Structure formats: C-alpha cells, structure tokens
C-alpha cells in the first residue's frame, strides 16, 4: 500500500469515528467502532472495518452504514483535503469478539484446571 493511501486511510478513520457518533441519527447504527480503513492504491475505494457493541445487531448496523455511506462521504469531502473521496465499503470486523472469547477460554482453563494428571 502506498504511503499516501495509508495517510488517507488514517484520516478517514479518525474523521469517521467522530462523524458516526455525532452526525448519524439512524437507529440501526448504534455503538460502532472504526477498527481500520484500507484505501485502494488509486484512492477510489476504502474498506472500513468496524465492530459493534452488540453482536446481535451486526446485520442491521451493516444496512444502516450502507445507507449512510453517501452522506458520510459528503461529510468527509468537507473534512479531507483531497480531490476525490473514496467510495466507502463497510466490513464487519469480529476480531475483538474472537479475542474476547479466547481470553474467556484461557481464564476458564486457568481458574478450573483439569484434575487429570
């Protein structure tokens, strides 16, 4: 990935985090965390990896984000100093969920060790 694409991705991530909290009133979009943004080399597309607080609302959050992507892109155009704002493609990131499950399993093993020796 080019240095410019990395910088644009970081800027999009920072601005989106704020915009999602302050500007989106869609009830389908609740507590969303922007985990990362990967911008294509030509700066035409950006994959926005996000996580949600309630894993049962992933599908409706995805729909809300997809619906708001044009609006968010317009708001980003006002914040970023680039000619064309990339198209936003939202991708659910379950890494945090998987990490929490692994930590929980490790805690279970540490606190309830097997008695077979």
N, CA, C and O atoms as CSV, one atom per row, in Angstrom:
chain,resi,resn,atom,element,x,y,z
A,1,UNK,N,N,0.846,-1.176,0.000
A,1,UNK,CA,C,0.000,0.000,0.000
A,1,UNK,C,C,0.891,1.238,0.000
A,1,UNK,O,O,1.919,1.269,0.676
A,2,UNK,N,N,0.499,2.244,-0.749
A,2,UNK,CA,C,1.305,3.452,-0.861
A,2,UNK,C,C,1.206,4.287,0.419
A,2,UNK,O,O,0.270,4.157,1.209
A,3,UNK,N,N,2.194,5.132,0.584
A,3,UNK,CA,C,2.227,5.999,1.768
A,3,UNK,C,C,1.019,6.934,1.764
A,3,UNK,O,O,0.433,7.194,2.815
A,4,UNK,N,N,0.651,7.432,0.606
A,4,UNK,CA,C,-0.496,8.342,0.502
A,4,UNK,C,C,-1.790,7.613,0.883
A,4,UNK,O,O,-2.623,8.166,1.601
A,5,UNK,N,N,-1.960,6.382,0.406
A,5,UNK,CA,C,-3.158,5.611,0.734
A,5,UNK,C,C,-3.235,5.359,2.238
A,5,UNK,O,O,-4.323,5.390,2.814
A,6,UNK,N,N,-2.103,5.111,2.874
A,6,UNK,CA,C,-2.080,4.918,4.330
A,6,UNK,C,C,-2.505,6.189,5.061
A,6,UNK,O,O,-3.288,6.131,6.009
A,7,UNK,N,N,-1.991,7.332,4.622
A,7,UNK,CA,C,-2.346,8.602,5.267
A,7,UNK,C,C,-3.827,8.919,5.085
A,7,UNK,O,O,-4.492,9.357,6.023
A,8,UNK,N,N,-4.343,8.694,3.869
A,8,UNK,CA,C,-5.758,8.948,3.612
A,8,UNK,C,C,-6.608,8.009,4.464
A,8,UNK,O,O,-7.618,8.432,5.027
A,9,UNK,N,N,-6.213,6.744,4.564
A,9,UNK,CA,C,-6.936,5.782,5.395
A,9,UNK,C,C,-6.979,6.190,6.854
A,9,UNK,O,O,-8.020,6.077,7.501
A,10,UNK,N,N,-5.857,6.663,7.380
A,10,UNK,CA,C,-5.807,7.108,8.775
A,10,UNK,C,C,-6.711,8.322,8.989
A,10,UNK,O,O,-7.412,8.410,9.997
A,11,UNK,N,N,-6.691,9.256,8.037
A,11,UNK,CA,C,-7.531,10.449,8.159
A,11,UNK,C,C,-9.013,10.072,8.093
A,11,UNK,O,O,-9.824,10.598,8.855
A,12,UNK,N,N,-9.360,9.166,7.188
A,12,UNK,CA,C,-10.748,8.715,7.080
A,12,UNK,C,C,-11.177,8.041,8.379
A,12,UNK,O,O,-12.282,8.281,8.867
A,13,UNK,N,N,-10.317,7.206,8.939
A,13,UNK,CA,C,-10.643,6.510,10.184
A,13,UNK,C,C,-10.918,7.505,11.314
A,13,UNK,O,O,-11.900,7.359,12.041
A,14,UNK,N,N,-10.074,8.496,11.461
A,14,UNK,CA,C,-10.245,9.485,12.526
A,14,UNK,C,C,-11.543,10.266,12.349
A,14,UNK,O,O,-12.311,10.428,13.297
A,15,UNK,N,N,-11.784,10.746,11.139
A,15,UNK,CA,C,-12.977,11.555,10.896
A,15,UNK,C,C,-14.255,10.721,10.986
A,15,UNK,O,O,-15.260,11.181,11.528
A,16,UNK,N,N,-14.219,9.505,10.459
A,16,UNK,CA,C,-15.412,8.653,10.514
A,16,UNK,C,C,-15.815,8.332,11.945
A,16,UNK,O,O,-17.003,8.291,12.265
A,17,UNK,N,N,-14.837,8.106,12.802
A,17,UNK,CA,C,-15.140,7.796,14.200
A,17,UNK,C,C,-15.971,8.919,14.815
A,17,UNK,O,O,-16.931,8.657,15.540
A,18,UNK,N,N,-15.612,10.142,14.533
A,18,UNK,CA,C,-16.342,11.294,15.071
A,18,UNK,C,C,-17.684,11.449,14.365
A,18,UNK,O,O,-18.705,11.668,15.018
A,19,UNK,N,N,-17.693,11.337,13.042
A,19,UNK,CA,C,-18.927,11.519,12.277
A,19,UNK,C,C,-19.987,10.487,12.644
A,19,UNK,O,O,-21.171,10.817,12.721
A,20,UNK,N,N,-19.579,9.252,12.869
A,20,UNK,CA,C,-20.539,8.209,13.234
A,20,UNK,C,C,-21.199,8.503,14.575
A,20,UNK,O,O,-22.370,8.180,14.776
A,21,UNK,N,N,-20.465,9.106,15.479
A,21,UNK,CA,C,-21.027,9.444,16.792
A,21,UNK,C,C,-21.930,10.667,16.731
A,21,UNK,O,O,-22.983,10.697,17.367
A,22,UNK,N,N,-21.522,11.670,15.971
A,22,UNK,CA,C,-22.206,12.961,16.024
A,22,UNK,C,C,-23.234,13.208,14.932
A,22,UNK,O,O,-24.205,13.931,15.155
A,23,UNK,N,N,-23.041,12.624,13.758
A,23,UNK,CA,C,-23.851,13.010,12.608
A,23,UNK,C,C,-24.882,11.971,12.154
A,23,UNK,O,O,-25.834,12.316,11.455
A,24,UNK,N,N,-24.706,10.723,12.537
A,24,UNK,CA,C,-25.612,9.676,12.073
A,24,UNK,C,C,-26.714,9.474,13.108
A,24,UNK,O,O,-26.450,9.121,14.258
A,25,UNK,N,N,-27.943,9.704,12.681
A,25,UNK,CA,C,-29.096,9.555,13.573
A,25,UNK,C,C,-29.900,8.299,13.284
A,25,UNK,O,O,-30.974,8.105,13.853
A,26,UNK,N,N,-29.398,7.453,12.416
A,26,UNK,CA,C,-30.080,6.213,12.055
A,26,UNK,C,C,-30.080,5.279,13.267
A,26,UNK,O,O,-29.013,4.959,13.792
A,27,UNK,N,N,-31.260,4.837,13.719
A,27,UNK,CA,C,-31.305,3.956,14.899
A,27,UNK,C,C,-30.629,2.599,14.663
A,27,UNK,O,O,-30.293,1.902,15.619
A,28,UNK,N,N,-30.431,2.230,13.411
A,28,UNK,CA,C,-29.751,0.960,13.124
A,28,UNK,C,C,-28.259,1.037,13.428
A,28,UNK,O,O,-27.611,0.017,13.660
A,29,UNK,N,N,-27.723,2.246,13.425
A,29,UNK,CA,C,-26.294,2.443,13.680
A,29,UNK,C,C,-26.132,2.885,15.121
A,29,UNK,O,O,-26.359,4.047,15.459
A,30,UNK,N,N,-25.733,1.940,15.970
A,30,UNK,CA,C,-25.559,2.236,17.387
A,30,UNK,C,C,-24.110,2.522,17.707
A,30,UNK,O,O,-23.481,3.384,17.094
A,31,UNK,N,N,-23.594,1.797,18.664
A,31,UNK,CA,C,-22.207,1.961,19.085
A,31,UNK,C,C,-21.281,1.254,18.093
A,31,UNK,O,O,-21.113,0.036,18.140
A,32,UNK,N,N,-20.697,2.027,17.211
A,32,UNK,CA,C,-19.818,1.492,16.168
A,32,UNK,C,C,-18.405,1.992,16.417
A,32,UNK,O,O,-18.190,3.175,16.683
A,33,UNK,N,N,-17.449,1.083,16.328
A,33,UNK,CA,C,-16.042,1.432,16.438
A,33,UNK,C,C,-15.380,1.183,15.101
A,33,UNK,O,O,-15.489,0.089,14.545
A,34,UNK,N,N,-14.698,2.180,14.580
A,34,UNK,CA,C,-13.965,2.028,13.319
A,34,UNK,C,C,-12.601,1.447,13.667
A,34,UNK,O,O,-11.758,2.120,14.260
A,35,UNK,N,N,-12.394,0.180,13.289
A,35,UNK,CA,C,-11.170,-0.527,13.647
A,35,UNK,C,C,-10.014,-0.176,12.713
A,35,UNK,O,O,-8.880,-0.010,13.160
A,36,UNK,N,N,-10.301,-0.064,11.416
A,36,UNK,CA,C,-9.251,0.225,10.434
A,36,UNK,C,C,-9.894,0.653,9.127
A,36,UNK,O,O,-11.076,0.404,8.889
A,37,UNK,N,N,-9.105,1.295,8.290
A,37,UNK,CA,C,-9.552,1.681,6.957
A,37,UNK,C,C,-8.433,1.349,5.979
A,37,UNK,O,O,-7.305,1.820,6.124
A,38,UNK,N,N,-8.758,0.537,4.987
A,38,UNK,CA,C,-7.807,0.207,3.920
A,38,UNK,C,C,-8.253,0.913,2.651
A,38,UNK,O,O,-9.357,0.682,2.157
A,39,UNK,N,N,-7.394,1.772,2.128
A,39,UNK,CA,C,-7.712,2.527,0.927
A,39,UNK,C,C,-6.962,1.897,-0.252
A,39,UNK,O,O,-5.786,1.550,-0.146
A,40,UNK,N,N,-7.671,1.760,-1.376
A,40,UNK,CA,C,-7.043,1.189,-2.567
A,40,UNK,C,C,-5.936,2.109,-3.065
A,40,UNK,O,O,-5.904,3.298,-2.748
A,41,UNK,N,N,-5.048,1.545,-3.837
A,41,UNK,CA,C,-3.885,2.278,-4.336
A,41,UNK,C,C,-4.275,3.526,-5.132
A,41,UNK,O,O,-3.596,4.551,-5.070
A,42,UNK,N,N,-5.377,3.425,-5.881
A,42,UNK,CA,C,-5.822,4.560,-6.691
A,42,UNK,C,C,-6.730,5.520,-5.916
A,42,UNK,O,O,-7.247,6.480,-6.486
A,43,UNK,N,N,-6.923,5.265,-4.633
A,43,UNK,CA,C,-7.721,6.090,-3.727
A,43,UNK,C,C,-9.195,6.163,-4.126
A,43,UNK,O,O,-9.890,7.105,-3.747
A,44,UNK,N,N,-9.674,5.184,-4.879
A,44,UNK,CA,C,-11.064,5.188,-5.328
A,44,UNK,C,C,-11.991,4.473,-4.350
A,44,UNK,O,O,-13.179,4.788,-4.281
A,45,UNK,N,N,-11.466,3.525,-3.605
A,45,UNK,CA,C,-12.289,2.720,-2.699
A,45,UNK,C,C,-11.612,2.617,-1.337
A,45,UNK,O,O,-10.387,2.579,-1.223
A,46,UNK,N,N,-12.464,2.573,-0.299
A,46,UNK,CA,C,-11.956,2.406,1.063
A,46,UNK,C,C,-12.795,1.349,1.759
A,46,UNK,O,O,-14.018,1.463,1.826
A,47,UNK,N,N,-12.137,0.320,2.278
A,47,UNK,CA,C,-12.805,-0.680,3.104
A,47,UNK,C,C,-12.704,-0.198,4.548
A,47,UNK,O,O,-11.613,-0.018,5.088
A,48,UNK,N,N,-13.864,0.004,5.151
A,48,UNK,CA,C,-13.928,0.486,6.529
A,48,UNK,C,C,-14.288,-0.709,7.409
A,48,UNK,O,O,-15.408,-1.215,7.353
A,49,UNK,N,N,-13.340,-1.152,8.214
A,49,UNK,CA,C,-13.563,-2.277,9.112
A,49,UNK,C,C,-14.102,-1.729,10.429
A,49,UNK,O,O,-13.503,-0.844,11.039
A,50,UNK,N,N,-15.240,-2.268,10.855
A,50,UNK,CA,C,-15.888,-1.752,12.055
A,50,UNK,C,C,-16.306,-2.908,12.958
A,50,UNK,O,O,-16.439,-4.052,12.523
A,51,UNK,N,N,-16.507,-2.573,14.220
A,51,UNK,CA,C,-17.062,-3.534,15.167
A,51,UNK,C,C,-18.227,-2.860,15.882
A,51,UNK,O,O,-18.341,-1.635,15.900
A,52,UNK,N,N,-19.091,-3.686,16.470
A,52,UNK,CA,C,-20.260,-3.166,17.176
A,52,UNK,C,C,-20.281,-3.721,18.592
A,52,UNK,O,O,-19.732,-4.787,18.872
A,53,UNK,N,N,-20.920,-2.979,19.467
A,53,UNK,CA,C,-21.014,-3.387,20.864
A,53,UNK,C,C,-21.913,-4.607,21.022
A,53,UNK,O,O,-21.602,-5.515,21.793
A,54,UNK,N,N,-23.025,-4.629,20.294
A,54,UNK,CA,C,-23.985,-5.727,20.370
A,54,UNK,C,C,-23.879,-6.583,19.116
A,54,UNK,O,O,-24.308,-6.175,18.037
A,55,UNK,N,N,-23.307,-7.770,19.266
A,55,UNK,CA,C,-23.078,-8.628,18.096
A,55,UNK,C,C,-24.377,-9.106,17.449
A,55,UNK,O,O,-24.346,-9.601,16.322
A,56,UNK,N,N,-25.509,-8.972,18.125
A,56,UNK,CA,C,-26.795,-9.367,17.550
A,56,UNK,C,C,-27.321,-8.339,16.554
A,56,UNK,O,O,-28.279,-8.608,15.829
A,57,UNK,N,N,-26.702,-7.173,16.518
A,57,UNK,CA,C,-27.176,-6.098,15.641
A,57,UNK,C,C,-26.241,-5.845,14.462
A,57,UNK,O,O,-26.276,-4.767,13.868
A,58,UNK,N,N,-25.416,-6.811,14.120
A,58,UNK,CA,C,-24.442,-6.634,13.042
A,58,UNK,C,C,-25.144,-6.390,11.708
A,58,UNK,O,O,-24.765,-5.484,10.965
A,59,UNK,N,N,-26.146,-7.177,11.404
A,59,UNK,CA,C,-26.811,-7.073,10.100
A,59,UNK,C,C,-27.504,-5.719,9.934
A,59,UNK,O,O,-27.362,-5.072,8.896
A,60,UNK,N,N,-28.250,-5.293,10.952
A,60,UNK,CA,C,-28.945,-4.012,10.830
A,60,UNK,C,C,-27.957,-2.844,10.838
A,60,UNK,O,O,-28.198,-1.828,10.186
A,61,UNK,N,N,-26.852,-2.980,11.568
A,61,UNK,CA,C,-25.823,-1.942,11.549
A,61,UNK,C,C,-25.208,-1.844,10.161
A,61,UNK,O,O,-24.970,-0.747,9.656
A,62,UNK,N,N,-24.950,-3.002,9.542
A,62,UNK,CA,C,-24.395,-3.031,8.188
A,62,UNK,C,C,-25.334,-2.301,7.217
A,62,UNK,O,O,-24.881,-1.517,6.383
A,63,UNK,N,N,-26.622,-2.559,7.329
A,63,UNK,CA,C,-27.602,-1.901,6.460
A,63,UNK,C,C,-27.617,-0.391,6.701
A,63,UNK,O,O,-27.668,0.388,5.749
A,64,UNK,N,N,-27.574,0.021,7.955
A,64,UNK,CA,C,-27.557,1.436,8.284
A,64,UNK,C,C,-26.314,2.136,7.765
A,64,UNK,O,O,-26.393,3.249,7.246
A,65,UNK,N,N,-25.170,1.489,7.905
A,65,UNK,CA,C,-23.922,2.073,7.412
A,65,UNK,C,C,-23.918,2.167,5.884
A,65,UNK,O,O,-23.458,3.155,5.311
A,66,UNK,N,N,-24.432,1.136,5.248
A,66,UNK,CA,C,-24.502,1.158,3.782
A,66,UNK,C,C,-25.409,2.298,3.318
A,66,UNK,O,O,-25.099,3.002,2.358
A,67,UNK,N,N,-26.522,2.464,4.008
A,67,UNK,CA,C,-27.465,3.533,3.675
A,67,UNK,C,C,-26.834,4.915,3.889
A,67,UNK,O,O,-27.105,5.842,3.126
A,68,UNK,N,N,-26.002,5.054,4.913
A,68,UNK,CA,C,-25.399,6.341,5.262
A,68,UNK,C,C,-24.083,6.611,4.533
A,68,UNK,O,O,-23.510,7.688,4.693
A,69,UNK,N,N,-23.596,5.668,3.746
A,69,UNK,CA,C,-22.262,5.817,3.152
A,69,UNK,C,C,-22.140,7.053,2.264
A,69,UNK,O,O,-21.109,7.725,2.292
A,70,UNK,N,N,-23.157,7.362,1.485
A,70,UNK,CA,C,-23.100,8.551,0.638
A,70,UNK,C,C,-23.044,9.833,1.455
A,70,UNK,O,O,-22.276,10.744,1.147
A,71,UNK,N,N,-23.864,9.894,2.500
A,71,UNK,CA,C,-23.877,11.045,3.401
A,71,UNK,C,C,-22.521,11.197,4.086
A,71,UNK,O,O,-21.982,12.301,4.169
A,72,UNK,N,N,-21.973,10.088,4.573
A,72,UNK,CA,C,-20.668,10.122,5.235
A,72,UNK,C,C,-19.579,10.572,4.271
A,72,UNK,O,O,-18.673,11.315,4.648
A,73,UNK,N,N,-19.671,10.125,3.048
A,73,UNK,CA,C,-18.693,10.508,2.030
A,73,UNK,C,C,-18.750,12.022,1.773
A,73,UNK,O,O,-17.719,12.671,1.600
A,74,UNK,N,N,-19.960,12.565,1.751
A,74,UNK,CA,C,-20.129,14.009,1.577
A,74,UNK,C,C,-19.514,14.776,2.744
A,74,UNK,O,O,-18.842,15.788,2.543
A,75,UNK,N,N,-19.745,14.293,3.960
A,75,UNK,CA,C,-19.167,14.943,5.134
A,75,UNK,C,C,-17.645,14.831,5.136
A,75,UNK,O,O,-16.950,15.772,5.518
A,76,UNK,N,N,-17.133,13.683,4.708
A,76,UNK,CA,C,-15.677,13.508,4.631
A,76,UNK,C,C,-15.060,14.454,3.610
A,76,UNK,O,O,-13.950,14.946,3.812
A,77,UNK,N,N,-15.770,14.711,2.516
A,77,UNK,CA,C,-15.263,15.615,1.482
A,77,UNK,C,C,-15.022,17.009,2.062
A,77,UNK,O,O,-14.110,17.716,1.632
A,78,UNK,N,N,-15.836,17.400,3.033
A,78,UNK,CA,C,-15.671,18.705,3.664
A,78,UNK,C,C,-14.494,18.728,4.637
A,78,UNK,O,O,-13.916,19.783,4.897
A,79,UNK,N,N,-14.142,17.551,5.175
A,79,UNK,CA,C,-13.083,17.466,6.188
A,79,UNK,C,C,-11.701,17.204,5.584
A,79,UNK,O,O,-10.694,17.724,6.066
A,80,UNK,N,N,-11.666,16.395,4.526
A,80,UNK,CA,C,-10.392,15.973,3.950
A,80,UNK,C,C,-9.956,16.921,2.838
A,80,UNK,O,O,-10.788,17.496,2.135
A,81,UNK,N,N,-8.687,17.072,2.693
A,81,UNK,CA,C,-8.154,17.945,1.652
A,81,UNK,C,C,-7.674,17.096,0.472
A,81,UNK,O,O,-6.494,17.109,0.121
A,82,UNK,N,N,-8.618,16.351,-0.136
A,82,UNK,CA,C,-8.289,15.540,-1.308
A,82,UNK,C,C,-9.339,15.787,-2.383
A,82,UNK,O,O,-10.464,16.197,-2.099
A,83,UNK,N,N,-8.940,15.525,-3.625
A,83,UNK,CA,C,-9.817,15.820,-4.754
A,83,UNK,C,C,-11.053,14.934,-4.784
A,83,UNK,O,O,-12.169,15.423,-4.961
A,84,UNK,N,N,-10.854,13.630,-4.612
A,84,UNK,CA,C,-11.965,12.675,-4.646
A,84,UNK,C,C,-11.940,11.832,-3.376
A,84,UNK,O,O,-10.913,11.255,-3.019
A,85,UNK,N,N,-13.070,11.771,-2.709
A,85,UNK,CA,C,-13.191,10.942,-1.512
A,85,UNK,C,C,-13.519,9.519,-1.970
A,85,UNK,O,O,-14.411,9.332,-2.798
A,86,UNK,N,N,-12.816,8.521,-1.449
A,86,UNK,CA,C,-13.078,7.140,-1.862
A,86,UNK,C,C,-14.504,6.683,-1.547
A,86,UNK,O,O,-15.126,7.169,-0.602
A,87,UNK,N,N,-15.010,5.754,-2.340
A,87,UNK,CA,C,-16.282,5.100,-2.027
A,87,UNK,C,C,-16.063,4.270,-0.770
A,87,UNK,O,O,-15.047,3.587,-0.639
A,88,UNK,N,N,-17.002,4.330,0.140
A,88,UNK,CA,C,-16.870,3.628,1.411
A,88,UNK,C,C,-17.569,2.272,1.350
A,88,UNK,O,O,-18.740,2.181,0.980
A,89,UNK,N,N,-16.845,1.233,1.715
A,89,UNK,CA,C,-17.379,-0.124,1.779
A,89,UNK,C,C,-17.175,-0.612,3.212
A,89,UNK,O,O,-16.040,-0.795,3.654
A,90,UNK,N,N,-18.276,-0.822,3.934
A,90,UNK,CA,C,-18.190,-1.208,5.339
A,90,UNK,C,C,-18.113,-2.722,5.473
A,90,UNK,O,O,-18.897,-3.457,4.873
A,91,UNK,N,N,-17.145,-3.174,6.279
A,91,UNK,CA,C,-16.897,-4.598,6.500
A,91,UNK,C,C,-16.862,-4.853,8.004
A,91,UNK,O,O,-16.090,-4.229,8.732
A,92,UNK,N,N,-17.710,-5.781,8.460
A,92,UNK,CA,C,-17.744,-6.106,9.888
A,92,UNK,C,C,-16.454,-6.814,10.291
A,92,UNK,O,O,-16.015,-7.749,9.621
A,93,UNK,N,N,-15.855,-6.366,11.378
A,93,UNK,CA,C,-14.612,-6.935,11.900
A,93,UNK,C,C,-14.898,-7.581,13.247
A,93,UNK,O,O,-15.175,-6.893,14.230
A,94,UNK,N,N,-14.829,-8.900,13.286
A,94,UNK,CA,C,-15.133,-9.618,14.532
A,94,UNK,C,C,-13.882,-10.004,15.309
A,94,UNK,O,O,-13.943,-10.888,16.164
A,95,UNK,N,N,-12.766,-9.374,15.039
A,95,UNK,CA,C,-11.513,-9.698,15.717
A,95,UNK,C,C,-11.619,-9.505,17.228
A,95,UNK,O,O,-11.153,-10.349,17.992
A,96,UNK,N,N,-12.223,-8.411,17.661
A,96,UNK,CA,C,-12.361,-8.141,19.093
A,96,UNK,C,C,-13.223,-9.205,19.761
A,96,UNK,O,O,-12.915,-9.662,20.862
A,97,UNK,N,N,-14.296,-9.594,19.098
A,97,UNK,CA,C,-15.175,-10.633,19.622
A,97,UNK,C,C,-14.422,-11.953,19.788
A,97,UNK,O,O,-14.540,-12.619,20.817
A,98,UNK,N,N,-13.655,-12.322,18.776
A,98,UNK,CA,C,-12.871,-13.567,18.842
A,98,UNK,C,C,-11.815,-13.484,19.944
A,98,UNK,O,O,-11.590,-14.459,20.661
A,99,UNK,N,N,-11.174,-12.338,20.082
A,99,UNK,CA,C,-10.157,-12.170,21.121
A,99,UNK,C,C,-10.774,-12.298,22.515
A,99,UNK,O,O,-10.188,-12.915,23.405
A,100,UNK,N,N,-11.956,-11.713,22.697
A,100,UNK,CA,C,-12.640,-11.827,23.994
A,100,UNK,C,C,-13.003,-13.271,24.312
A,100,UNK,O,O,-12.889,-13.704,25.459
A,101,UNK,N,N,-13.436,-14.014,23.306
A,101,UNK,CA,C,-13.760,-15.433,23.520
A,101,UNK,C,C,-12.523,-16.233,23.902
A,101,UNK,O,O,-12.579,-17.088,24.786
A,102,UNK,N,N,-11.413,-15.957,23.240
A,102,UNK,CA,C,-10.170,-16.664,23.552
A,102,UNK,C,C,-9.722,-16.340,24.975
A,102,UNK,O,O,-9.320,-17.234,25.719
A,103,UNK,N,N,-9.789,-15.071,25.351
A,103,UNK,CA,C,-9.417,-14.674,26.718
A,103,UNK,C,C,-10.316,-15.363,27.746
A,103,UNK,O,O,-9.853,-15.792,28.803
A,104,UNK,N,N,-11.592,-15.459,27.426
A,104,UNK,CA,C,-12.531,-16.115,28.322
A,104,UNK,C,C,-12.184,-17.595,28.487
A,104,UNK,O,O,-12.227,-18.126,29.597
A,105,UNK,N,N,-11.845,-18.251,27.395
A,105,UNK,CA,C,-11.454,-19.666,27.458
A,105,UNK,C,C,-10.172,-19.850,28.262
A,105,UNK,O,O,-10.059,-20.791,29.047
A,106,UNK,N,N,-9.219,-18.966,28.072
A,106,UNK,CA,C,-7.969,-19.048,28.827
A,106,UNK,C,C,-8.245,-18.859,30.312
A,106,UNK,O,O,-7.691,-19.583,31.139
A,107,UNK,N,N,-9.092,-17.897,30.660
A,107,UNK,CA,C,-9.449,-17.682,32.066
A,107,UNK,C,C,-10.112,-18.912,32.668
A,107,UNK,O,O,-9.838,-19.277,33.811
A,108,UNK,N,N,-10.991,-19.553,31.888
A,108,UNK,CA,C,-11.658,-20.766,32.375
A,108,UNK,C,C,-10.647,-21.858,32.672
A,108,UNK,O,O,-10.742,-22.536,33.695
A,109,UNK,N,N,-9.683,-22.029,31.786
A,109,UNK,CA,C,-8.673,-23.068,31.980
A,109,UNK,C,C,-7.792,-22.739,33.188
A,109,UNK,O,O,-7.440,-23.631,33.960
A,110,UNK,N,N,-7.440,-21.483,33.350
A,110,UNK,CA,C,-6.584,-21.091,34.469
A,110,UNK,C,C,-7.287,-21.211,35.814
A,110,UNK,O,O,-6.663,-21.563,36.816
A,111,UNK,N,N,-8.571,-20.922,35.836
A,111,UNK,CA,C,-9.295,-20.957,37.115
A,111,UNK,C,C,-9.921,-22.319,37.409
A,111,UNK,O,O,-10.282,-22.588,38.554
A,112,UNK,N,N,-10.057,-23.172,36.416
A,112,UNK,CA,C,-10.619,-24.500,36.617
A,112,UNK,C,C,-9.712,-25.547,35.964
A,112,UNK,O,O,-10.120,-26.210,35.010
A,113,UNK,N,N,-8.501,-25.696,36.468
A,113,UNK,CA,C,-7.585,-26.659,35.826
A,113,UNK,C,C,-8.097,-28.080,35.959
A,113,UNK,O,O,-8.743,-28.444,36.941
A,114,UNK,N,N,-7.797,-28.854,34.969
A,114,UNK,CA,C,-8.223,-30.253,34.947
A,114,UNK,C,C,-7.468,-31.014,36.051
A,114,UNK,O,O,-6.291,-30.756,36.306
A,115,UNK,N,N,-8.166,-31.948,36.694
A,115,UNK,CA,C,-7.558,-32.712,37.780
A,115,UNK,C,C,-6.874,-33.977,37.282
A,115,UNK,O,O,-6.251,-34.700,38.059
A,116,UNK,N,N,-6.993,-34.242,35.981
A,116,UNK,CA,C,-6.337,-35.456,35.469
A,116,UNK,C,C,-4.856,-35.186,35.275
A,116,UNK,O,O,-4.460,-34.190,34.671
A,117,UNK,N,N,-4.036,-36.110,35.808
A,117,UNK,CA,C,-2.581,-35.936,35.703
A,117,UNK,C,C,-1.934,-37.214,35.301
A,117,UNK,O,O,-0.712,-37.270,35.160
